[in-house]
């Protein structure tokens, strides 16, 4: 494994490594305004949710690595501590990228990018009408992390109002993860898109305390077939299936056929059992996977 001492690298080299390794990063598309009323719109991928009570997002308009200058967004926030954080989806990503061009101060990126200004209800900066979710925020603090090239400025933005496009809601009135079509930032020119095809679910840790990977029998834990993800699934159960349930499962056609086919070959049986267990785990049939594994 390559080990790098960051103090030996230039800010550009550090930025390249970190931006590529840490991702995907959600995009804060921030609209701001200065004291003279000039509107600015710019994306930032050093961004995330940090609190729900109070509801707070944090993003960082860092000093430019190239020449250590500050961005208009930061300058505006220091004059007028308000912003709108507009969430970015796939339908607007090219216009979002265009807005990141370093236009001169006073140039309105809404106009340059062709996005629509929508008046906010509480704060002075406008919202992006095309954004599926918009947060009207007041800035509680700006924390400077340094003064050198690439130094961050943490904007602590408290969300006061939230606007949601009804088209992305499900039948219960909640945001549907499959409808919002989010995009996220990676390194270089790369982005990624959260689509139905690449979404997957991971069961939340068992509230009744899972047994843990350390309690899985050695032969299963050291399987050449089961992955670390599979072991995590197996370790999230609170108790193993009982003997009666295991015997009943063994009589099902799919399992009986497997056992009959490997009756005289213990190695082949172990391989087929582990392959079958993995297939069951890939379908989130965790209890059934345990049943077949405990047949050995």
C-alpha positions in Angstrom: 0.0 0.0 0.0 1.3 3.5 -0.9 1.8 5.7 2.1 1.9 9.5 1.5 2.9 12.2 3.9 0.7 15.2 3.0 3.1 17.7 4.3 5.4 16.6 1.4 2.8 17.5 -1.2 1.7 20.7 -2.8 -1.9 21.9 -2.3 -2.7 20.9 -5.9 -1.5 17.4 -5.3 -3.4 17.1 -2.0 -6.5 18.4 -3.6 -6.2 15.8 -6.4 -5.8 12.9 -4.0 -8.5 13.9 -1.6 -11.1 14.9 -4.2 -10.7 11.5 -5.9 -10.6 9.4 -2.7 -13.4 11.1 -0.8 -16.7 10.7 -2.7 -19.3 10.8 -3.8 -19.8 14.3 -2.4 -23.3 15.9 -2.4 -23.4 19.3 -4.2 -24.4 22.5 -2.4 -25.7 24.8 -5.1 -25.6 28.1 -3.1 -27.3 31.3 -4.0 -26.1 34.4 -2.2 -26.4 38.2 -2.4 -24.1 41.0 -1.4 -24.9 44.3 0.4 -25.4 46.0 -3.0 -27.9 43.4 -4.2 -25.7 41.5 -6.6 -26.7 37.9 -6.8 -24.3 35.0 -7.0 -24.9 31.3 -7.7 -22.2 28.7 -7.3 -21.8 24.9 -6.5 -19.7 23.5 -3.7 -19.0 19.8 -3.1 -17.5 20.2 0.3 -21.0 20.0 1.8 -23.2 17.9 4.0 -25.9 17.7 6.7 -24.5 18.0 10.2 -27.5 18.4 12.5 -31.3 18.1 12.6 -32.0 19.9 15.9 -31.2 22.6 14.9 -31.3 21.7 11.2 -27.8 22.7 10.0 -25.9 22.2 6.8 -22.2 23.0 6.4 -20.4 23.8 3.2 -17.0 25.3 2.4 -16.2 27.9 -0.2 -12.5 27.3 0.0 -9.8 29.7 -1.0 -8.7 28.9 -4.6 -5.7 26.5 -4.7 -4.4 28.2 -7.8 -3.9 31.7 -6.4 -5.3 31.8 -2.8 -8.1 34.2 -3.8 -11.5 34.0 -2.1 -14.8 33.3 -3.9 -17.7 35.7 -4.3 -19.9 33.3 -2.3 -17.8 33.7 0.7 -17.5 37.5 0.3 -21.3 37.7 0.0 -22.0 35.7 3.1 -19.7 37.9 5.1 -21.8 40.9 4.0 -25.3 39.2 4.0 -25.3 36.1 6.2 -28.1 34.3 4.3 -28.2 31.8 1.5 -30.3 29.2 -0.3 -28.9 25.7 -0.7 -30.4 24.2 -3.8 -30.1 20.5 -4.2 -28.8 19.3 -7.6 -30.3 16.6 -9.7 -29.3 15.1 -13.1 -31.6 17.4 -15.1 -29.7 20.5 -14.1 -26.1 19.3 -13.6 -24.7 20.8 -16.8 -26.1 24.2 -16.0 -24.8 23.9 -12.4 -21.3 23.2 -13.9 -21.6 26.2 -16.1 -22.4 28.4 -13.2 -19.0 27.6 -11.6 -17.2 29.6 -14.3 -15.3 32.4 -12.6 -17.4 35.3 -13.9 -16.5 38.8 -12.7 -18.1 40.1 -9.5 -21.6 41.4 -10.2 -22.3 38.9 -13.0 -25.5 36.9 -12.2 -24.8 33.2 -12.7 -28.6 32.6 -12.9 -28.6 34.4 -16.2 -25.3 32.9 -17.4 -26.5 29.3 -16.7 -30.1 29.8 -17.9 -31.5 28.8 -14.5 -34.7 30.4 -13.1 -34.7 32.8 -10.2 -37.5 32.2 -7.7 -38.1 34.6 -4.9 -37.4 33.2 -1.4 -40.0 33.6 1.4 -37.6 34.4 4.2 -34.1 35.2 3.0 -32.9 37.7 0.4 -31.1 35.4 -2.1 -33.4 33.8 -4.7 -34.0 30.0 -5.1 -33.3 27.9 -8.1 -36.7 27.0 -9.5 -35.3 23.9 -11.3 -33.9 22.4 -8.1 -36.0 19.6 -6.6 -35.3 20.7 -3.0 -34.4 24.2 -1.8 -33.3 25.2 1.7 -33.6 28.8 2.8 -30.9 29.3 5.4 -29.4 31.9 7.8 -25.7 31.7 8.4 -24.9 31.2 12.0 -21.1 31.3 11.6 -18.2 31.2 9.2 -15.2 29.4 10.5 -11.9 30.0 8.7 -9.7 26.9 8.6 -6.6 28.7 7.4 -5.3 31.4 5.2 -3.2 29.5 2.7 -4.1 28.1 -0.8 -7.0 25.7 -0.6 -7.9 26.6 3.0 -11.6 26.0 3.8 -14.2 28.3 5.2 -16.9 26.4 7.0 -20.3 28.1 6.5 -22.7 27.0 9.3 -26.1 27.4 7.6 -29.2 26.8 9.6 -32.2 25.7 7.5 -35.3 27.8 8.2 -37.5 26.8 5.3 -37.6 23.8 3.0 -39.3 23.7 -0.4 -39.9 20.4 -2.1 -41.1 19.7 -5.7 -44.2 17.5 -5.3 -43.1 15.4 -8.3 -40.4 13.7 -6.2 -42.7 12.7 -3.4 -44.1 9.2 -2.8 -47.6 8.2 -1.7 -46.8 9.0 1.9 -45.6 12.5 1.1 -42.0 11.7 1.7 -39.1 12.2 -0.8 -38.7 9.2 -3.0 -35.1 8.3 -3.3 -35.7 6.8 -6.7 -37.4 10.0 -8.1 -35.1 12.7 -6.9 -32.3 11.6 -9.3 -29.4 13.1 -7.3 -25.9 13.6 -8.6 -22.7 13.8 -6.7 -19.2 15.0 -7.2 -16.1 12.9 -7.6 -12.5 13.8 -8.6 -11.5 15.7 -11.8 -14.4 15.9 -14.3 -16.2 13.0 -12.8 -19.7 12.9 -11.3 -22.0 10.1 -10.4 -25.8 9.7 -10.7 -28.1 8.0 -8.1 -30.5 6.0 -10.3 -32.9 3.1 -9.7 -30.3 0.8 -11.2 -27.5 1.6 -8.7 -29.6 2.1 -5.6 -29.5 -0.7 -3.0 -30.6 -1.1 0.6 -28.7 -2.1 3.7 -30.7 -3.2 6.7 -30.2 -0.9 9.6 -28.3 -2.4 12.6 -30.6 -4.6 14.7 -32.0 -2.5 17.5 -32.0 -5.7 19.6 -28.2 -6.1 19.1 -27.0 -8.4 16.4 -24.7 -11.3 17.3 -21.7 -9.8 15.5 -19.3 -11.4 13.0 -17.2 -12.7 15.9 -20.0 -15.1 16.9 -20.3 -16.6 13.5 -18.9 -20.2 13.4 -15.2 -20.3 12.3 -15.9 -22.3 9.1 -18.5 -19.8 7.9 -16.5 -16.8 9.0 -13.5 -18.0 7.0 -15.5 -19.0 3.9 -13.8 -18.5 0.5 -17.2 -17.8 -1.0 -18.9 -15.4 1.5 -17.8 -11.8 1.4 -17.3 -9.3 4.2 -20.7 -7.8 3.2 -22.3 -11.3 3.6 -20.7 -11.7 7.0 -22.1 -8.3 8.0 -25.6 -9.5 7.1 -25.2 -12.8 9.0 -23.9 -10.9 12.1 -26.9 -8.6 12.2 -29.3 -11.3 13.4 -30.2 -11.5 17.1 -30.4 -15.3 17.3 -29.8 -18.3 15.1 -32.7 -20.4 13.7 -33.7 -23.4 15.8 -33.2 -27.0 14.8 -36.8 -27.5 13.8 -36.7 -24.6 11.4 -33.4 -25.8 10.0 -34.8 -29.4 9.4 -38.0 -28.0 7.8 -35.9 -25.9 5.4 -33.7 -28.9 4.6 -36.8 -30.7 3.2 -37.6 -27.9 0.7 -37.1 -29.1 -2.9 -34.3 -26.6 -3.6 -32.2 -27.6 -0.6 -33.0 -31.3 -0.7 -31.8 -31.5 -4.2 -28.5 -29.8 -3.3 -28.0 -32.1 -0.3 -28.8 -35.3 -2.3 -26.4 -34.3 -5.0 -23.5 -33.9 -2.6 -24.3 -36.7 -0.2 -20.9 -38.5 -0.7 -18.7 -35.5 -1.1 -18.3 -33.2 2.0 -16.1 -30.7 0.2 -18.5 -30.3 -2.7 -21.4 -30.0 -0.2 -19.6 -27.2 1.7 -18.9 -25.4 -1.5 -22.5 -25.7 -2.8 -23.9 -24.8 0.6 -21.8 -21.6 0.8 -22.7 -20.7 -2.8 -26.4 -21.2 -2.1 -26.1 -19.1 1.1 -24.4 -16.3 -0.8 -27.2 -16.4 -3.4 -29.8 -16.2 -0.6 -27.9 -13.3 1.1 -27.8 -11.4 -2.2 -31.6 -11.6 -2.1 -31.7 -10.5 1.6 -32.9 -13.9 2.6 -30.7 -13.8 5.7 -32.6 -16.3 7.9 -32.7 -18.9 5.0 -29.0 -18.4 4.5 -28.4 -19.2 8.2 -30.6 -22.3 7.9 -28.6 -23.8 5.0 -25.2 -22.9 6.5 -26.1 -24.6 9.8 -26.9 -27.8 7.9 -23.1 -28.5 7.7 
